[in-house]
Amino acid sequence: MNKIVKIISIFSLVIVFTGCVNTTLPANKVYNLSTTEDCCKNGFTKQKLTLKILEPVASKHLNNTSIYYSHDKYRLQTYKLSKWSDFPTKMMLEVLTTKLDGLNLYENITTSYIYAKSDYTLQSELLEFKQIIDNGNSYVKLKIKFYIIEDTDRKNIISRTFSYKTACTTTNAYGAVEAQNESLKLLINDLSHWLYKYTKKK
């Protein structure tokens, strides 16, 4: 009798674990940084210069495919079923290059992947890139410092830090992504005017 009970118990466990294995988990949601809308009004006169844009540098905890959120300043958490399609710095490089090139600021805009002589190099450091959740509301923070370097002597350097705090429409991963894309749109607008103003007076 005990032998029969053991067999039935084992069979029941097999069914339970098989059911767990076959349970369908929600699919991962993959998000991108992309500003499809015009970031700013195109009122620039094209300058006969070449600007090289380098991929931003960032610490490891900022530069990976995890989408981070925080309830306090000491702890970071990640959305388990949502992630970025690539490292934030790589996505930013693509968006910055595409959008600044579309504004006709300069004769040419290149990246470090193109071996060509340039007049200026744009370097940057990604300092903040996360979602903050506080009392049921949320917002994202984007902070990045840019350096304009004159390639003739590599001595003349000017820098500026851009910082944005953008409210999220929803307190989830999609809300964070939507708000960061809005922050990026504001960044490109401010960055383009700063770049144009500095290089035009040279």
Order of alpha helices (4+ residues) and beta strands (2+ residues): alpha-beta-beta-beta-beta-alpha-beta-beta-beta-beta-alpha
